[in-house]
């Protein structure tokens, strides 16, 4: 490899690696660079590809095995049996449930019991109830609660989901039973009273209360709700959290508070702006979503609902805290965690970074908006949940519900399809928004969040360096197979390591840019190798194409092993072409004129051969030998050869016009075509050989060409070619059945008509000739003679009609004797 080629490869690899490295660095440091808005938009667009790829890998972790894990499934059955087996089975596909029941009926039954806290006696009734519920469940009620990706599966990492969090779902069934929206405040009183009795510790509403309820009584529904909140919080440890929303766009005309509501100061966060000018992005509180004053008089905790989607419309980040003016306010998920855990954490914003300090060892990174990336722990089938109407209708003394809710963080949110609270998230394109708040609260409870971005960048660059180095080293061996094998190994190994270890440990390895770099390098070097090989092939082709057909050159370049003496059997169609009376023509011309005429004729004919995917075998004086179907397989080689022969005849008049203008004699040609199996390949010595075709079928094609003058035809084909040609595309008439010299078996001979053939323009005469020929074959010589004479009345020079009329007269005068075949003409010469 020359210096320039080596330099080109090295430069390309360096540029690709630099682009990937720069993209990885700008992923988390773009805020530190002084980029223009256009550049930031560009980088956000580039990074969205990595985000989507990471979303896919997260989903692979969260949706998992066909069927159900035994311990998780039975645990879910136990928990949900307390309110409704029907509601529970709707969370899973019928296939998953049936698979579970099949396992229960198999030899794994004892193993199933071992995986649960149930004994043999209590497990059997549970399965019986489950079977009965599934069998009675109509197919239409098996709904897909989240996405097709998770249908029929449980999440493998159920172990990360906290048992401290439950969800009360405002689902379609609950709305149908309550039959009112907004839900009456009296219902919320019943709910709080029941949850208070069941021992719930914190209740977080993902429902706005911006308007007063309509009232016709002495005591308003709002006051009833207020009293229930006060009663619930009266022990000093229980908390109710109400939501509001923020306005991120300060140029918006949506109503907002000019001054902060004083009630918010009770929910403000402990924060620290260590440097002047280092703050989170400013936001405002929307007044039209702020809870009504009567509810605020009950002194609930407050948290905002607002989340911003990424540029591609996917919600990946969760706004933990927001600067609303004088204070930093918490989100609903963050406030729920603080109220439940009793901890107080500080928001730190300085010139280095923004972060939520949890303890001496753990911090949660925040961006300038106060957002952190959600590390999804689970969704619908993971978290314990119960429909709203079940809690409203529950017996206050229900011991199973007391166990279900005792000391729990309870979220209340909508999962109904018509509630318009579905978010396009990294794990589900239609995930109820309440799960974002649940997941963030769970992240903090479990301390299950992402590693610092610096560590993820470090491992991303290590992945990139090792992958690139491995690929470049493999390419030095110059083996295309080794290159693709190493490439596949790199892609598979990096994906496996990320999937099995790094994602689980909370690293955001930017595999997209690693893959981009590796694939771009492989493509770039492969392109250079291909370009080099193409240049070499072009050089070889330019030299050989002057002597052999381009298709043969391509075959030789693609299969060098074919450059050897020998051949193979191939089904082909051969064609022999010859100029009539060429000897007398050559005697009338000077050598220069002869060369000019012959080159013009042969150049046109050869071009037609190549245009129809034929192979030029050889020139023999004025004769042209070609075939179709080798070395490149042509499925329809018969019609390709037929097409070439007709085009040759139709190109001849124009050539003869040029000859006439130059005082050169007219060329008349004859062509013979035959189809069948021949030996084709490089024939000759090891030093000098030619690609040609040999065999009886080639010989028959040559005999047909030589018979053109005898029959007065310009294109003759054998019955083997006639049987396989497209009869709707080409027209031919049988003119004889001949036994050529050297062959014992007769063969049918057909004349192919071309555009200016007299019978091509006279269908009646063509049909009359065919009728006469069939009469002749049947031995009806008088009727045949009449037909041929009828053709001759309008086409006096049709030699085939003249010959057949003479044959009819002969057999009329000399009737055939017993055993004598009048249908066959035996040739004693080659033509």
C-alpha positions, 0 to 999 in steps of 0.5 A, a space after each residue: 500500500 502506497 504512502 498516499 493510500 495509507 495517509 488517506 486511510 489514517 486521515 479518515 479514521 482520525 476524522 471519524 474518531 474525532 467527530 465521535 469523541 467530540 459528540 460524546 463530550 458535547 452530550 453532557 457539556 454543551 451547556 459549558 460551550 458558548 455555542 450559537 442557538 443553531 449549533 445547540 439545535 444541531 447537537 441536540 438533533 445528533 444526540 437524539 439518535 443516541 437517546 433513542 438508542 439508549 431508550 431501546 436498551 432501557 426497554 430491553 431491560 424493562 420488558 423481558 421474558 415470555 410468560 411470567 416469573 414465578 415468584 413475581 407473578 404469584 406475589 402479584 396474584 397474592 397482593 391483587 386478590 385482595 380487591 379483584 382478580 379480574 382487574 389483576 389479570 387485565 394487566 397481562 396478556 392471555 398468552 402469558 397467563 395461560 403459560 403460567 397456568 400450564 407451568 402450574 399443571 406440569 411437573 413444576 408445580 412443587 417448584 412453583 410452591 417453593 418460590 412463594 410464601 404460600 403452602 400447598 393448601 393455600 396455593 391450590 385455591 389461589 390457582 383455581 380462582 385464577 383459572 376460573 377468572 381467566 376462563 370467564 374473561 372475554 377476549 375483548 377485555 384483554 387490553 394492552 395496558 401500556 405498549 405492545 412491547 411489554 404485552 405478556 411480560 413481567 419486568 425482570 428487574 422487579 427487585 428494584 421496585 419499592 414496596 413502599 409505593 402504591 397507585 390508586 388508578 383513576 381508570 376507565 372502569 372507575 370513571 364509568 362507575 363514578 359517572 362524573 367528571 370532575 370527580 365529586 369532592 365528597 368522593 375524595 373525602 371518602 377516599 381520604 377517610 378510608 386511606 386514613 383508616 388503612 394506614 397510608 402515610 402520604 397521599 400525592 394527588 396527580 389531579 389539579 383542583 383549580 376550581 371550586 366545586 358547585 354546591 347546593 347545600 349548607 356545607 360546600 363539597 370543598 369544605 368537606 374535602 378540606 376537613 378530610 385533609 385536616 383530619 388526615 394530617 392531624 397526627 402530624 406525620 401524614 401528609 397530603 400533597 396537591 399539585 400545580 403547574 409551571 410556565 417555562 416560557 416566560 414569553 407566554 401569555 398564559 395567566 401567572 402569578 406576579 407575586 408568589 403565593 405565600 402558601 408555597 413558602 411552606 413547601 420551599 426547598 433548602 437551596 444554595 446558590 454559591 456564586 452570584 449569577 448561578 441559578 436555575 432557569 427561571 419559571 413562573 407559577 400558572 394561576 389557572 392551575 393553582 389549588 383553590 384557597 379553601 383547600 390551601 387552608 388545610 395546609 397541604 404540601 405542594 408540588 408541581 407537575 410540569 415536565 418538558 419533553 426533549 426535542 424529539 417529543 420524548 419525556 426522558 428528563 424529570 424536573 426535580 426543582 424549579 426556580 420560581 422567583 424567590 424560592 426553589 419549589 419541588 416537583 410532585 415526585 420530589 415533594 412526595 419523597 421528602 414528605 414520606 422519608 422525612 429527609 431534607 436535601 439541599 439543591 446546590 447550584 454553582 459554576 461547576 454543576 447543579 445537583 441534588 445532595 442526598 448524602 456524602 456519597 450520592 448526588 443527583 445531577 441536575 441541568 440548568 432547568 433543574 432536570 435529571 434523567 429518569 432512570 425508569 424502574 418500572 411502569 404499570 405491571 410493576 407497581 402495586 395498584 388498585 382502581 379508585 372505585 375499589 377503595 371508595 367502595 371498600 369496607 373501612 375495616 378490610 384487613 387486607 386493604 390495611 395490609 396493602 396501604 399501611 405506611 405507604 406512599 400513595 399516588 392518585 392519578 389517571 390511567 384512563 385512556 380518555 384522560 389525556 395524561 399519556 406521555 411518550 416516554 423512553 419505555 412506553 409511547 403512551 405511559 400515564 404521566 403519574 408514573 414519572 412522579 412515581 418513578 422519581 420518588 422510587 429512584 430516591 427511595 432506592 438510591 437508584 439513579 444514574 452515575 455522574 456524567 463524567 464516569 459515563 463519558 470516561 467509559 464511552 471513550 474507553 469503548 470508543 478507543 478499544 473498538 477503534 483500535 481493534 478494528 484498525 488492527 484487524 484491517 491491517 491483515 487485509 482480509 475482508 472476511 476478518 474485517 466483517 467478523 471483527 466488526 460483528 464481534 465489536 458490535 456484539 461485545 460492546 452491546 453485551 457489556 453495556 446490557 449486562 453490566 453498565 446499564 445495570 450500574 447506571 452508566 449511560 455509555 453512548 454506544 450510538 457514537 461508538 457504533 457510528 465511529 466503528 461502522 463509519 470507519 469500516 465503511 470508509 476503509 471498505 469504500 477505499 478498498 472497493 474503489 482501488 479494486 474497481 480501478 484495477 478491474 477497470 484497467 484489466 477490463 479496458 485491456 481485455 474488452 478489445 478482444 472478448 465480450 465485456 460479460 466475459 471480462 466481468 466473469 473473469 474478474 469476479 471468478 479468477 478461477 475460471 481463467 483456466 483451460 476447460 469448460 462446463 455444460 451450459 444451456 445456451 442459444 447460439 447464432 451464426 451470421 454470414 454475409 452472402 456472396 462475400 467473396 465476390 464483394 471482396 473482389 470488387 473492393 480495395 483493401 481499404 474499402 473492404 475494411 471500412 465496409 466490414 468494420 462498419 457492418 461488424 461493429 453494428 452487429 457486435 453492438 447488438 450482440 452485447 446490447 442483448 447480453 450476448 457473448 461474442 465467440 469469434 469472427 471468422 472472416 465475414 462471419 460472426 459467431 455469438 451465443 447467449 446464456 454463458 458465461 453469465 446466466 440469462 434466464 430468457 436466453 432464447 428470446 434474447 438471441 431472437 431479439 438480437 437476430 431481428 435487430 440485426 436484420 432491421 439494422 441492415 437497411 440503414 447500413 446499406 444506405 450508407 454503403 450506397 452513398 459511398 459507392 459500396 455494394 449492398 450486404 445481404 446476410 443469413 443467420 442461423 440459431 439453435 438452442 441446447 446444451 453445449 460445452 462452454 469455457 476457456 479452450 486452448 492452451 495454458 498460454 493462449 486460450 479463448 472463451 468459446 462454445 463447442 458441441 453438436 448444437 453449435 454445429 446445427 446452428 452453423 448448418 442452419 446459417 448455411 441453409 439460408 441461401 438454399 431456402 431464400 431466408 435470412 433468419 432460420 431457427 431450429 425447432 428447439 429454438 422455436 419451441 422456447 421462443 415467445 410466440 407473441 413477441 416473434 413470428 416464424 413459419 415452418 418451411 421444412 423438416 431437414 436432415 442436415 449433413 452429419 445428423 441422422 435425426 431430422 429437425 424442423 426448420 423455421 423462418 423468422 419474419 422481421 419488420 420489412 419481410 413481405 409476409 410480415 405485412 400480409 397476415 392473410 398470405 402468412 396464414 395461407 402459407 401455414 395452412 398449405 404447409 400443414 396440408 403438405 405434411 398431411 399428404 394433401 398435396 392438391 390443397 397444399 399446392 393451391 395455398 402456395 399458388 395463392 401466396 405466390 399471386 401476391 408474393 411472386 418471389 417468396 422462395 419458400 412458397 415456390 419450393 413448396 409448390 414444386 414439392 407438391 407437383 413432384 409428389 402429385 406426379 410421383 405419389 409417395 410409396 409405402 414407407 417413403 417420408 415426403 416431409 423430410 429433406 435430406 441435405 448431402 452438403 453443408 449448405 
